[in-house]
Amino acid sequence: MVALLVSPQVIEDLEDALAVSDHQRRKAEGTLGPGIPMTEVRSRLGLEKK
């Protein structure tokens, strides 16, 4: 049995890279769903534009 220690930052970086890659793949395939406008996101989070 082998164990590999990986820093949390490396895991986060890999997850981010995977998310970007998945987004690019879905965009290229034309299967990317509609986005949410920033104004709607801010409204849902209860944030006001300053």
N, C-alpha and C positions, 0 to 999 in steps of 0.2 A: 504494500500500500504506500502511496506517495501523497504528500500534502504540499500544496503550493500556497504561499502567503502572497496576497496581492493587496496593495493599499486601496482604501475606499475611493481615493481620487482616480485611480486607474479604472476601477469598475464604473464610476460615473462617466468618465471619458468614453469608455467603450459603449455604454448605454446611449450616450448622446450621439456617437457616431452611427450606431445602429438605427436610432430614430431618424437621423438625417438621411441615411441610406434608404430606409423604408419610405420616407416621404418622397424622395427623388424617384424611386422605383414606381410608386403609385402614380406620381405625376406623369411619368413617361408612358405608363400603361393607360392613362386616362381614367383611372379608377379613384382618383383623389376626390373626396367629397367636398362639398362647399365649405368654405371657411366661415369664421365668425368675425364680423367687423370689430375693430378695436373699440369703437364706441359701445358696442353691445357687451364686450368683455368687461370693460370698465364699469358699465351699468350693473352687470350681474355681480361684480365684486364689490359694489358700493363705493367705487372710486370716482372722484370728480376730476375732470381735466383742469389742470392749473396752468 
